[in-house]
């Protein structure tokens, strides 16, 4: 199982809940609700200085207001987030941006994206419950030096015993920013487990 950002947290839950279906987990650039993720929403000098002030989480959590303010401005939001989360903003192709805009502009698109964030309190409880028993599968924790970085490996050690970490010279979207380097780390890790 390979997951990036929220897909990584979902991948962890799949591995924790259905241990027979996941033989290895690649956990990419994500923080766990219930294990410090929420701390990064605070306006502190440390969060701002480290680039980890996740101001948007509180905004996204509010009912109806984000939908009202984002509607018709999906491109601006996507462009802003890519520019501020990536070390290589030019790694987002015009086609990729168009696809993000198309999806978020569809009826319910923004609301669906926001629902992921609005479920964080439930996710936190589920993560705390799942963490009671560590994963018995190998985990590769990948981070970008300009975003979550080595915190991926540190937090995964709370959830699994067999954890290997790697940090790339990149921001938050590794699969688009450093696809070749990511493949060089992921493919041997998975090949050793098949």
MODA-V162871 format. One record per residue. N is the residue number from 1. RES is the residue in three letters. D_CENTER is the distance of its C-alpha to the mean C-alpha in Angstrom with 2 decimals. Layout:
<<N	RES	D_CENTER> <N	RES	D_CENTER>>
//
This chain:
<<1	UNK	14.24> <2	UNK	11.45> <3	UNK	7.92> <4	UNK	5.04> <5	UNK	1.40> <6	UNK	4.26> <7	UNK	6.44> <8	UNK	6.06> <9	UNK	7.16> <10	UNK	9.60> <11	UNK	10.69> <12	UNK	11.55> <13	UNK	13.49> <14	UNK	15.26> <15	UNK	16.27> <16	UNK	17.45> <17	UNK	19.34> <18	UNK	20.81> <19	UNK	21.38> <20	UNK	23.82> <21	UNK	21.43> <22	UNK	18.90> <23	UNK	20.61> <24	UNK	17.76> <25	UNK	13.98> <26	UNK	11.81> <27	UNK	8.61> <28	UNK	6.58> <29	UNK	4.86> <30	UNK	3.44> <31	UNK	6.47> <32	UNK	8.81> <33	UNK	10.87> <34	UNK	14.35> <35	UNK	13.88> <36	UNK	13.67> <37	UNK	10.65> <38	UNK	13.51> <39	UNK	15.45> <40	UNK	13.50> <41	UNK	14.82> <42	UNK	18.28> <43	UNK	20.29> <44	UNK	21.44> <45	UNK	22.72> <46	UNK	20.38> <47	UNK	17.17> <48	UNK	18.73> <49	UNK	20.13> <50	UNK	17.02> <51	UNK	15.07> <52	UNK	12.78> <53	UNK	14.61> <54	UNK	12.17> <55	UNK	15.30> <56	UNK	13.93> <57	UNK	12.72> <58	UNK	16.43> <59	UNK	17.54> <60	UNK	15.41> <61	UNK	16.66> <62	UNK	20.25> <63	UNK	22.09> <64	UNK	23.48> <65	UNK	23.44> <66	UNK	20.18> <67	UNK	21.41> <68	UNK	24.75> <69	UNK	23.57> <70	UNK	21.02> <71	UNK	23.42> <72	UNK	25.07> <73	UNK	22.70> <74	UNK	19.67> <75	UNK	20.31> <76	UNK	20.57> <77	UNK	17.28> <78	UNK	15.41> <79	UNK	17.52> <80	UNK	16.97> <81	UNK	13.16> <82	UNK	13.36> <83	UNK	16.17> <84	UNK	14.59> <85	UNK	11.14> <86	UNK	12.73> <87	UNK	15.59> <88	UNK	17.02> <89	UNK	16.95> <90	UNK	19.62> <91	UNK	17.34> <92	UNK	16.60> <93	UNK	19.76> <94	UNK	21.90> <95	UNK	21.50> <96	UNK	17.68> <97	UNK	18.06> <98	UNK	20.86> <99	UNK	18.87> <100	UNK	16.15> <101	UNK	19.21> <102	UNK	21.05> <103	UNK	18.48> <104	UNK	17.83> <105	UNK	21.61> <106	UNK	22.63> <107	UNK	24.09> <108	UNK	21.44> <109	UNK	18.59> <110	UNK	17.47> <111	UNK	18.30> <112	UNK	16.14> <113	UNK	13.03> <114	UNK	14.14> <115	UNK	14.83> <116	UNK	11.24> <117	UNK	11.36> <118	UNK	14.96> <119	UNK	14.41> <120	UNK	12.72> <121	UNK	16.14> <122	UNK	16.77> <123	UNK	13.44> <124	UNK	14.43> <125	UNK	17.80> <126	UNK	16.73> <127	UNK	14.58> <128	UNK	17.65> <129	UNK	19.91> <130	UNK	18.16> <131	UNK	18.04> <132	UNK	21.83> <133	UNK	22.13> <134	UNK	20.23> <135	UNK	19.10> <136	UNK	21.99> <137	UNK	20.20> <138	UNK	19.05> <139	UNK	15.44> <140	UNK	14.26> <141	UNK	11.53> <142	UNK	10.61> <143	UNK	9.79> <144	UNK	11.05> <145	UNK	14.09> <146	UNK	13.75> <147	UNK	10.45> <148	UNK	9.06> <149	UNK	11.68> <150	UNK	13.62> <151	UNK	12.06> <152	UNK	9.87> <153	UNK	13.35> <154	UNK	14.99> <155	UNK	12.98> <156	UNK	13.11> <157	UNK	16.83> <158	UNK	17.04> <159	UNK	16.07> <160	UNK	17.86> <161	UNK	20.94> <162	UNK	20.51> <163	UNK	17.58> <164	UNK	17.63> <165	UNK	15.49> <166	UNK	15.44> <167	UNK	14.46> <168	UNK	14.98> <169	UNK	16.69> <170	UNK	13.96> <171	UNK	11.40> <172	UNK	7.74> <173	UNK	8.41> <174	UNK	10.19> <175	UNK	11.52> <176	UNK	13.30> <177	UNK	14.15> <178	UNK	15.52> <179	UNK	15.98> <180	UNK	19.18> <181	UNK	18.16> <182	UNK	15.11> <183	UNK	17.63> <184	UNK	20.06> <185	UNK	17.88> <186	UNK	16.62> <187	UNK	19.97> <188	UNK	22.20> <189	UNK	19.91> <190	UNK	20.04> <191	UNK	23.67> <192	UNK	24.72> <193	UNK	23.63> <194	UNK	25.46>>
//
